[in-house]
Amino acid sequence: MNDAPPVLKALQLTKSYRVGASRLEVLRGVDVELRPGEVRALMGASGSGKSTLLNLLGLLDKPDSGKLLLNGREVQNLGRAASSRTRASSVGFVFQQFQLLPELSALENVLLPRRLLAGWNWWGRRGNERRAAREALGMVGLGKRLRHRPAQLSGGEQQRVAIARALICQPPILLADEPTGNLDRGSSEEVLELLLRLGREMRSAVLIATHDSDVSARCDSIVTMSDGLVRLAEPA
Amino acid sequence: MTLLSLGLTYFRRRPLLLFSSVAIGLGVAVLFTVLAVMNGFLVELEKSIRSFSGDAVIENRYLPSREPFRFADYQAALAQVDGVQRLEPRLGWYALVGRRGGHAVTDPRSTDLSGMMLFGVDDAFANAEGDGATATGGNGDGAVPIPMRLGRQAAQRLQLEIGDELGLITFVQGGDGRPAPLRATFRLHSLLRTGRFDQEMDTAHVPRAALANLLQRDPPFTQVLVRTTPDADPLQVAEDVETALKKAKLALPGYPRTLTWREKGGTLLKAVENQRGMLSIVFFFIVLVAAYQLVATLTLTVTEKRRDIGVLRALGATPGRIVRFFVALGMVVTVAGIGIGLVLGQWLTSNLRTVEKWISGGERIFRAEVYKFEDIPVSVDPASVTLLIAATLAAALVFSLVPALRAARLRIVDSLRKR
């Protein structure tokens, strides 16, 4: 049992979308919390609202109502610039589609969050950042593929670059949306193993949206989504 | 430097952005060339006016009822004026000049006759036969011809060669106070080359003493040219000269005596300056149109790179950062365009003759009869080029802002969605 206070806490989050003349309620009062070092699976059928919830937790979108507390501070109403800065410092993302910038090398992709976090005052730390990015890529087993562009890497390798990118700022929260959804079985296993190991090592709170029971089985706890609500379940 | 390298990579890999640079470059090159040519005209006009008429000119006007002013009076009055390097007396007179013999000088309708401004000057005719010491007024048959330095274009038109004799007809005040015709013979001593077609077409230099003698003119000058020291401001010198003339009572009340080279060049200079202004505005519109297409190019880039923008925003890029990124991309495109434009413009201005031949198939487009100079003058003015660069960058900045703001307003979740 993890007794640490939650790093992220969602209270009664709601979100709906306009579809034609009507509104589609995707989240109808979701409560969820994430603690440091905890790995949670978020399960649910396609269209159940997993990605929507991840977007709200990651400050990529705003809820219609409810509260979102990051280390006890309300963040659901932050302005666009403030939420960007909060995201840069506190949240790492791993997407199903990898979302690497095709024009940049693996090293440059991993460097991006550090550069964005540092803003304009990164001159003095330039060498440190490159070293950190190289180490991050080394941790995911791509120490010799620094200069390769995404198109020159396999799907599994691209996702490993994405994991290195998500973790380079050592964020307290790591959100992964179907991280193995586009990978073959062998690569899925490697990527999942890496995600879980590095998340735990860095004491990040990890939330993995998946509909793969093999993935959820490796997590500390599972929350499931249906009808716009979540409920806690134990791993199988 | 990752965002900058991303911008540079976009620039390198997207032909459309390069195309924008080329378009801006063409606009800049055209405007650079136009400005260089117009500046060249102004510089050469200034040179020709200053060398021809001095940095300032004192018109030697006096009341017939009073004793005329002497050159020595001017020398004495202006000896202490700062910036005055030298004074040159000059005697100006209008006349008709033509080949001697036949009916050229007797028939004013003859095409062998040219209206000419004769200037009696003191230089270059020393020791020439008939330089004033030997010439006599109203020289008829048997008199020694007066040497003349005739404008090169006029000599060509009249088909004259060095040593040929010329006839002159003018009018002077007769004994009864009425205009009386005066004929004289000159010999072509040399050709006057100023580089300006109009000056070479209607100007001739003759020895001042001989001309004064011929015209029975006293005092033997109508103008005093003021040559200033290189560091002096001709406007200031002209003002000081005017003050000194008034002090020495060499000025008529209420009559401006001293004209600067700029006032002397008056209408022509103003016309060229106005033309430069107008052309700058017209051609800057080309640059504006070229820069305007940045809106389209960058908007397309924003649309195509929508997912990248979403990723950058998800990783923590603020909207302001996205704006700066796309504005910087626009600036990269523009700076490259300016670079292309300056190189191309420099080449164009250095090879105007070649370009003229390409355009016309060998014919002269810029004819000296129209444009006054044999060669199209070119002068690159650093201030104009700086202004051109600044204006282009400013326009590009404004035009880049539109797509940049659009990129910053994109919703992250929409941008990241698989399309």
HADDOCK unambig.tbl for C-alpha pairs under 7 A between the chains (distance, minus, plus):
assign (segid A and resid 60 and name CA) (segid B and resid 314 and name CA) 6.54 0.50 0.50
assign (segid A and resid 60 and name CA) (segid B and resid 412 and name CA) 6.16 0.50 0.50
assign (segid A and resid 60 and name CA) (segid B and resid 413 and name CA) 6.47 0.50 0.50
assign (segid A and resid 61 and name CA) (segid B and resid 413 and name CA) 6.92 0.50 0.50
assign (segid A and resid 81 and name CA) (segid B and resid 318 and name CA) 4.93 0.50 0.50
assign (segid A and resid 81 and name CA) (segid B and resid 319 and name CA) 6.32 0.50 0.50
assign (segid A and resid 84 and name CA) (segid B and resid 313 and name CA) 6.91 0.50 0.50
assign (segid A and resid 84 and name CA) (segid B and resid 316 and name CA) 4.53 0.50 0.50
assign (segid A and resid 84 and name CA) (segid B and resid 317 and name CA) 6.03 0.50 0.50
assign (segid A and resid 84 and name CA) (segid B and resid 318 and name CA) 5.27 0.50 0.50
assign (segid A and resid 85 and name CA) (segid B and resid 316 and name CA) 5.65 0.50 0.50
assign (segid A and resid 85 and name CA) (segid B and resid 318 and name CA) 6.95 0.50 0.50
assign (segid A and resid 87 and name CA) (segid B and resid 315 and name CA) 6.84 0.50 0.50
assign (segid A and resid 87 and name CA) (segid B and resid 316 and name CA) 5.40 0.50 0.50
assign (segid A and resid 88 and name CA) (segid B and resid 315 and name CA) 5.67 0.50 0.50
assign (segid A and resid 88 and name CA) (segid B and resid 316 and name CA) 4.09 0.50 0.50
assign (segid A and resid 99 and name CA) (segid B and resid 311 and name CA) 6.52 0.50 0.50
assign (segid A and resid 101 and name CA) (segid B and resid 308 and name CA) 6.10 0.50 0.50
assign (segid A and resid 103 and name CA) (segid B and resid 6 and name CA) 6.69 0.50 0.50
assign (segid A and resid 103 and name CA) (segid B and resid 9 and name CA) 6.52 0.50 0.50
assign (segid A and resid 104 and name CA) (segid B and resid 6 and name CA) 6.62 0.50 0.50
assign (segid A and resid 108 and name CA) (segid B and resid 2 and name CA) 6.22 0.50 0.50
assign (segid A and resid 112 and name CA) (segid B and resid 2 and name CA) 6.57 0.50 0.50
assign (segid A and resid 113 and name CA) (segid B and resid 315 and name CA) 5.62 0.50 0.50
assign (segid A and resid 113 and name CA) (segid B and resid 316 and name CA) 6.82 0.50 0.50
assign (segid A and resid 116 and name CA) (segid B and resid 316 and name CA) 6.15 0.50 0.50
assign (segid A and resid 116 and name CA) (segid B and resid 317 and name CA) 5.77 0.50 0.50
assign (segid A and resid 117 and name CA) (segid B and resid 316 and name CA) 6.89 0.50 0.50
